[in-house]
Amino acid sequence: MRHSYMARLAALSLAIWLTAGASAMAGTNTVYVDNLVVTNTFAQTMGGTTNYFLGRIGVGTAQPAADLHVAGSVLVDGAVTLPCQGDVGMGTYTNGASTNGVSPGYLPAGSQGAMLYHDGTNWCALTNLYWNSANKRFYFSGSTTGSYADTASGNLVLGGTLDMGGKAVSNAAGVVPNTGNQYDLGTAAKQWKDLYVDGVEYVDEIRMDDSQKVRLGTGQDFELYFDGTTAYLDNLGTSNSDVNIRINDGGTTRTGMTIHASEGSVSFPRQSAVFAYRNTDFTVSNITEQILPFTGERFDVLGEYSTTTGVFTAKTPGRYWVSTTVHWLAVNANQNYMSFIVKGSTLIARQQSQYPQSGNLITQNLSAVVDLQVGETISVHVFQSSGGNETVYSCGTADMLTLSIMKGM
């Protein structure tokens, strides 16, 4: 009876202490409160206990929008640990645990635009890679200077030096050197594996170690290699086909030689050669220099001589040998009969004859060596001062009036 009375008295006393709606169980530390309004101070005075709340808690707000809603600032004397967000560790934040205010292993502070990387343990701020949001560029040395990648144009702009296999190339000299520069691509320790060139490139020298090969074209179209004893030139074209090796001289590309794969032989391109003749007489007016056209040809390898105009036009540059034979049927004594070899408008060779009596047959042989460029011309001219018309005589054959032109190798 005594214990039951004391329990009812304790419950009555607790009910008087709590506001309406609260309930308690006598003999325990548990108090159930349906609706508790504290107008002054609420305190937990016993240590080592656990308090928990169901529903949302609002601090400074009567309408919390989350499980804990603080309308104001939060002061934490100890550490604050945040759980991982996906695969990103949020870490434990402390006051003064590191220079950037973040414990090791988590997001650090840094200068504006600095990029972050993870070293396997910590998140670290890069000091040489910056994002500049104003011009949409990644800078590699400073936030606004140095080399950068332009995301708008897709260009990589070099602001320092480029290490090409251990060889530094400055932006002032350029990646492609000028005449006064020389750059080695790679070293024994830093070798270049493949080099692809789109366009025309000029190489002064290619050096190969023993058993190394230089290949040109796709697959094995062309191979040049040295096996330590013998140099080889292999895979020139397909089976039973001719291969032309071209040369470039003065901007004009020509075939230098032809390799005949089926025969195993080599031939060189046809050289300029002309043999022209005239088998009809040619009338020369008094004191008039005229071109003597040779109207027939035994051969004209490159088609350079015109039997209509009597002019040879060079198609390839080089040194030419020119020879001609001219016959005059002289009918007036003591007069001049001349023949010329002319390059363009420049006299190269001349022969002059004067006979004391009429009716003589005058023969003139001229030859010269002439340097010609493409498009330059050679022609044979005749002149006489007899006072009337004279005849360049052919005797009706193809061997009296002749012109030979041949280009040297």
C-alpha positions as CSV (number, residue, x, y, z in Angstrom):
1,M,0.0,0.0,0.0
2,R,2.9,2.4,0.8
3,H,4.7,1.8,-2.5
4,S,1.5,2.3,-4.5
5,Y,0.8,5.5,-2.8
6,M,4.3,6.9,-3.3
7,A,4.1,6.0,-7.0
8,R,0.8,7.9,-7.4
9,L,2.3,10.9,-5.5
10,A,5.4,10.9,-7.8
11,A,3.2,10.8,-10.9
12,L,1.0,13.6,-9.6
13,S,4.0,15.8,-8.8
14,L,5.5,15.2,-12.3
15,A,2.2,15.9,-14.0
16,I,2.0,19.2,-12.1
17,W,5.6,20.1,-13.2
18,L,4.9,19.4,-16.9
19,T,2.4,21.3,-18.9
20,A,-0.7,19.7,-20.2
21,G,-0.2,17.0,-22.7
22,A,3.0,15.6,-21.1
23,S,3.2,12.3,-19.4
24,A,5.8,10.4,-17.4
25,M,6.4,6.9,-16.0
26,A,7.2,6.9,-12.3
27,G,10.5,5.3,-11.4
28,T,12.1,5.9,-14.9
29,N,14.0,8.8,-16.6
30,T,11.8,8.7,-19.6
31,V,9.3,11.5,-20.2
32,Y,6.9,11.5,-23.1
33,V,5.8,14.9,-24.3
34,D,3.2,15.4,-27.0
35,N,3.5,19.1,-27.2
36,L,6.2,21.0,-25.2
37,V,6.5,24.8,-25.4
38,V,9.4,26.3,-23.5
39,T,9.2,30.0,-23.0
40,N,12.5,30.5,-21.2
41,T,15.3,27.9,-21.1
42,F,15.4,24.2,-21.9
43,A,18.5,22.4,-20.6
44,Q,19.8,18.9,-20.4
45,T,21.7,18.7,-17.1
46,M,22.7,15.1,-16.9
47,G,25.7,13.9,-18.9
48,G,26.1,10.5,-20.6
49,T,22.5,10.4,-21.8
50,T,21.0,10.4,-25.2
51,N,18.3,12.8,-26.5
52,Y,16.5,12.2,-29.7
53,F,13.7,13.8,-31.6
54,L,11.3,12.5,-34.2
55,G,10.4,14.9,-37.0
56,R,12.0,18.1,-38.0
57,I,13.8,20.5,-35.7
58,G,13.7,24.2,-36.3
59,V,16.2,26.6,-34.7
60,G,15.1,30.2,-35.2
61,T,12.2,29.0,-37.4
62,A,8.8,27.5,-36.6
63,Q,8.6,25.9,-40.0
64,P,11.8,23.8,-40.6
65,A,12.3,22.8,-44.2
66,A,14.7,19.9,-43.4
67,D,15.4,17.5,-40.5
68,L,17.5,20.3,-39.0
69,H,16.9,23.8,-40.1
70,V,18.9,26.6,-38.5
71,A,17.8,30.1,-39.4
72,G,21.1,31.8,-38.5
73,S,24.7,31.0,-38.0
74,V,26.1,27.8,-36.5
75,L,29.1,27.7,-34.1
76,V,30.9,24.3,-33.6
77,D,33.7,24.0,-31.2
78,G,34.7,20.5,-32.2
79,A,35.0,18.7,-35.5
80,V,32.2,18.3,-38.1
81,T,32.2,15.1,-40.0
82,L,30.2,14.8,-43.2
83,P,29.4,11.5,-44.9
84,C,30.5,10.7,-48.5
85,Q,28.5,12.2,-51.3
86,G,28.6,9.4,-53.9
87,D,32.4,8.5,-54.4
88,V,33.6,11.9,-53.1
89,G,34.7,12.0,-49.5
90,M,33.5,15.1,-47.8
91,G,35.7,14.7,-44.8
92,T,36.0,16.0,-41.3
93,Y,36.2,19.8,-41.0
94,T,38.0,21.2,-38.0
95,N,39.0,24.7,-36.9
96,G,42.8,25.2,-37.5
97,A,43.7,21.6,-38.3
98,S,45.5,22.8,-41.5
99,T,46.5,26.0,-43.3
100,N,43.5,25.8,-45.5
101,G,41.0,25.0,-42.8
102,V,40.4,21.5,-44.1
103,S,41.7,18.3,-42.7
104,P,44.0,16.3,-45.0
105,G,42.4,14.2,-47.8
106,Y,39.6,16.6,-48.7
107,L,38.9,19.7,-50.7
108,P,41.6,22.4,-50.1
109,A,41.5,26.1,-50.6
110,G,43.3,27.8,-53.5
111,S,43.7,30.8,-55.7
112,Q,41.0,31.8,-58.2
113,G,40.8,29.4,-61.2
114,A,43.2,26.8,-59.7
115,M,42.4,23.2,-60.7
116,L,42.4,20.3,-58.3
117,Y,43.8,16.8,-58.5
118,H,43.8,13.8,-56.1
119,D,47.1,12.1,-55.2
120,G,45.5,8.9,-53.9
121,T,45.1,10.3,-50.4
122,N,44.5,14.0,-50.6
123,W,42.8,16.5,-52.8
124,C,45.5,19.1,-53.8
125,A,45.3,22.4,-55.5
126,L,47.4,22.7,-58.7
127,T,49.7,25.7,-58.9
128,N,50.4,25.5,-62.7
129,L,46.9,24.8,-64.2
130,Y,44.2,27.5,-64.1
131,W,40.8,27.9,-65.7
132,N,40.1,31.5,-66.8
133,S,36.4,31.8,-67.1
134,A,36.6,35.2,-68.8
135,N,38.3,34.0,-72.0
136,K,37.5,30.3,-71.6
137,R,41.1,29.2,-71.5
138,F,43.2,26.7,-69.6
139,Y,46.5,28.3,-68.6
140,F,49.6,26.2,-67.8
141,S,51.8,28.6,-65.9
142,G,49.8,31.5,-64.5
143,S,46.2,32.4,-64.3
144,T,46.4,34.8,-67.3
145,T,49.8,34.3,-68.8
146,G,52.0,31.6,-70.4
147,S,50.9,28.7,-72.6
148,Y,47.2,28.0,-72.8
149,A,44.6,25.8,-74.4
150,D,41.9,27.9,-76.1
151,T,38.6,25.9,-75.8
152,A,36.9,28.3,-78.2
153,S,39.3,27.8,-81.1
154,G,40.8,24.4,-80.1
155,N,44.3,25.9,-80.4
156,L,47.2,25.1,-78.1
157,V,49.3,28.3,-77.8
158,L,52.9,27.9,-76.8
159,G,54.1,30.6,-74.4
160,G,57.4,29.1,-73.4
161,T,59.5,26.2,-74.8
162,L,58.5,22.9,-76.2
163,D,60.5,19.9,-75.2
164,M,60.6,17.7,-78.3
165,G,62.2,14.4,-77.1
166,G,64.6,16.2,-74.8
167,K,65.3,19.0,-77.3
168,A,63.9,22.4,-76.3
169,V,62.3,24.5,-79.0
170,S,61.4,28.0,-78.1
171,N,58.3,29.8,-79.3
172,A,60.6,32.6,-80.7
173,A,62.4,30.2,-83.0
174,G,59.3,28.3,-83.9
175,V,58.8,24.5,-84.1
176,V,59.9,24.6,-87.7
177,P,63.5,25.9,-87.7
178,N,64.7,28.5,-90.2
179,T,67.9,28.1,-92.3
180,G,70.2,29.0,-89.4
181,N,68.7,26.6,-86.9
182,Q,69.0,22.8,-86.5
183,Y,66.9,20.6,-84.2
184,D,67.3,16.9,-83.4
185,L,64.0,15.1,-83.0
186,G,64.4,12.7,-80.1
187,T,67.3,11.1,-78.4
188,A,68.4,7.5,-77.7
189,A,66.4,7.7,-74.4
190,K,63.5,9.6,-75.9
191,Q,62.8,8.2,-79.3
192,W,60.2,9.3,-81.8
193,K,58.2,6.3,-82.8
194,D,56.3,7.6,-85.9
195,L,56.5,10.8,-87.8
196,Y,53.7,11.5,-90.4
197,V,54.0,14.3,-92.9
198,D,51.1,15.6,-94.9
199,G,52.5,17.6,-97.8
200,V,56.0,18.2,-99.2
201,E,59.0,18.2,-96.9
202,Y,62.7,18.7,-97.7
203,V,65.2,16.5,-95.9
204,D,68.9,17.3,-96.3
205,E,70.2,14.1,-94.8
206,I,68.8,10.9,-93.4
207,R,71.1,8.8,-91.2
208,M,70.4,5.2,-90.3
209,D,71.9,2.8,-87.8
210,D,72.7,-0.8,-88.9
211,S,69.7,-2.9,-89.9
212,Q,67.4,0.1,-89.8
213,K,65.0,1.0,-92.7
214,V,63.6,4.1,-94.3
215,R,60.2,3.4,-95.7
216,L,58.3,5.7,-98.1
217,G,54.6,5.3,-99.1
218,T,52.1,2.9,-97.7
219,G,53.0,-0.6,-96.7
220,Q,56.3,-1.4,-98.2
221,D,56.2,0.6,-101.4
222,F,59.8,1.8,-101.0
223,E,62.5,0.7,-98.6
224,L,66.1,2.0,-98.2
225,Y,68.1,0.3,-95.7
226,F,71.6,-0.9,-94.7
227,D,72.3,-4.3,-93.2
228,G,75.8,-3.4,-91.9
229,T,77.5,-4.4,-95.0
230,T,75.4,-3.6,-98.1
231,A,72.9,-0.8,-98.8
232,Y,69.6,-1.9,-100.4
233,L,66.9,-0.2,-102.4
234,D,63.8,-2.4,-102.3
235,N,60.1,-2.6,-103.2
236,L,60.2,-0.1,-106.0
237,G,56.6,-0.4,-107.2
238,T,54.6,-3.5,-108.0
239,S,55.8,-6.5,-109.9
240,N,56.6,-6.0,-113.6
241,S,56.0,-2.3,-113.5
242,D,58.2,0.6,-114.3
243,V,59.2,3.1,-111.6
244,N,60.1,6.7,-112.4
245,I,62.5,8.5,-110.1
246,R,61.9,12.2,-110.6
247,I,64.1,15.2,-110.0
248,N,63.3,18.9,-109.4
249,D,65.5,21.4,-111.1
250,G,64.6,25.1,-110.9
251,G,61.0,24.4,-110.0
252,T,60.5,22.0,-113.0
253,T,59.9,18.4,-112.0
254,R,61.2,15.9,-114.5
255,T,61.8,12.2,-114.7
256,G,65.4,11.5,-113.7
257,M,65.5,7.8,-114.6
258,T,63.2,4.9,-115.0
259,I,63.7,1.5,-113.4
260,H,62.2,-1.4,-115.4
261,A,61.2,-4.0,-112.8
262,S,60.4,-6.7,-115.3
263,E,63.8,-6.4,-117.0
264,G,66.0,-5.4,-114.0
265,S,67.3,-2.5,-116.1
266,V,67.6,1.3,-115.8
267,S,67.0,3.9,-118.5
268,F,67.4,7.6,-118.4
269,P,64.8,10.1,-119.9
270,R,65.1,11.1,-123.5
271,Q,67.3,14.1,-124.0
272,S,66.7,16.9,-126.4
273,A,68.0,16.1,-129.9
274,V,67.1,17.5,-133.3
275,F,68.3,16.8,-136.9
276,A,66.5,19.1,-139.4
277,Y,67.2,19.7,-143.1
278,R,66.1,21.7,-146.1
279,N,65.9,20.2,-149.6
280,T,64.6,23.3,-151.4
281,D,66.4,26.5,-152.3
282,F,65.8,29.6,-150.2
283,T,65.8,33.2,-151.6
284,V,67.5,35.9,-149.5
285,S,66.7,39.5,-150.2
286,N,69.5,42.1,-150.4
287,I,70.6,43.5,-147.1
288,T,67.9,41.7,-145.2
289,E,68.7,39.4,-142.3
290,Q,66.3,36.4,-142.5
291,I,65.7,33.2,-140.5
292,L,66.5,30.1,-142.5
293,P,63.8,27.5,-141.8
294,F,64.7,23.9,-142.2
295,T,61.6,22.3,-143.5
296,G,62.2,18.6,-142.8
297,E,63.2,16.5,-139.8
298,R,65.0,13.2,-139.4
299,F,64.1,13.3,-135.7
300,D,63.0,15.8,-133.0
301,V,63.0,13.8,-129.8
302,L,61.0,16.3,-127.6
303,G,59.3,18.2,-130.4
304,E,61.2,21.5,-129.9
305,Y,61.9,22.6,-133.5
306,S,59.3,24.3,-135.7
307,T,59.8,23.6,-139.4
308,T,57.5,26.5,-140.1
309,T,59.2,29.3,-138.2
310,G,62.7,27.8,-138.1
311,V,62.9,28.3,-134.3
312,F,64.1,25.8,-131.7
313,T,62.5,26.3,-128.2
314,A,64.2,24.5,-125.3
315,K,61.9,22.4,-123.1
316,T,64.6,21.6,-120.5
317,P,67.4,23.7,-119.2
318,G,70.9,22.7,-119.9
319,R,73.9,23.0,-122.3
320,Y,73.3,22.4,-126.0
321,W,75.5,21.8,-128.9
322,V,74.4,23.5,-132.1
323,S,75.8,22.9,-135.7
324,T,74.6,24.0,-139.1
325,T,75.7,23.9,-142.8
326,V,74.7,26.6,-145.2
327,H,75.5,26.7,-149.0
328,W,75.3,29.9,-151.1
329,L,75.1,29.9,-154.9
330,A,77.0,33.2,-155.4
331,V,76.3,35.1,-158.6
332,N,77.9,38.4,-157.8
333,A,81.6,38.9,-157.1
334,N,83.1,40.7,-154.2
335,Q,80.0,40.7,-152.0
336,N,79.3,39.5,-148.4
337,Y,77.5,36.3,-147.6
338,M,76.9,35.6,-144.0
339,S,75.2,33.0,-141.7
340,F,74.6,33.2,-138.0
341,I,73.6,31.1,-135.0
342,V,71.3,33.3,-132.8
343,K,70.1,32.7,-129.2
344,G,66.9,34.8,-129.0
345,S,68.2,38.1,-130.3
346,T,71.9,37.5,-129.3
347,L,74.5,36.6,-131.8
348,I,76.3,33.3,-130.8
349,A,78.3,32.4,-133.9
350,R,78.9,33.9,-137.4
351,Q,80.7,33.1,-140.6
352,Q,81.3,35.6,-143.4
353,S,82.5,34.8,-147.0
354,Q,83.5,37.0,-149.9
355,Y,84.5,35.6,-153.3
356,P,86.2,37.6,-156.1
357,Q,84.2,36.1,-159.0
358,S,80.7,35.1,-159.7
359,G,79.2,31.7,-159.9
360,N,81.0,30.1,-157.0
361,L,79.4,27.7,-154.5
362,I,80.1,29.0,-151.0
363,T,79.9,26.6,-148.0
364,Q,79.7,27.8,-144.4
365,N,79.9,25.5,-141.4
366,L,79.0,26.9,-137.9
367,S,78.9,25.3,-134.5
368,A,78.5,26.6,-130.9
369,V,77.8,25.4,-127.4
370,V,74.9,27.3,-125.8
371,D,73.4,27.4,-122.3
372,L,69.6,27.5,-122.5
373,Q,66.8,27.8,-120.0
374,V,63.3,26.6,-120.6
375,G,61.6,28.7,-123.3
376,E,64.8,30.2,-124.7
377,T,65.3,29.9,-128.5
378,I,67.9,29.1,-131.2
379,S,67.7,29.9,-134.9
380,V,69.9,30.1,-138.0
381,H,70.0,33.5,-139.8
382,V,71.3,34.4,-143.3
383,F,72.3,37.8,-144.8
384,Q,73.8,39.0,-148.1
385,S,74.7,42.4,-149.6
386,S,75.1,41.5,-153.3
387,G,72.7,44.2,-154.5
388,G,70.0,41.7,-155.5
389,N,68.4,38.5,-154.5
390,E,70.7,35.5,-153.7
391,T,70.0,31.8,-153.2
392,V,70.8,29.5,-150.3
393,Y,71.4,26.3,-152.3
394,S,70.1,22.9,-151.4
395,C,70.9,21.0,-154.6
396,G,67.5,19.3,-154.1
397,T,68.9,16.9,-151.5
398,A,68.4,16.5,-147.7
399,D,72.1,16.6,-146.8
400,M,73.2,20.0,-148.1
401,L,71.4,22.4,-145.7
402,T,71.3,20.8,-142.2
403,L,70.8,21.8,-138.5
404,S,71.8,19.6,-135.6
405,I,71.0,20.4,-131.9
406,M,71.7,18.1,-129.0
407,K,71.5,18.6,-125.3
408,G,74.4,17.3,-123.1
409,M,73.8,14.8,-120.2
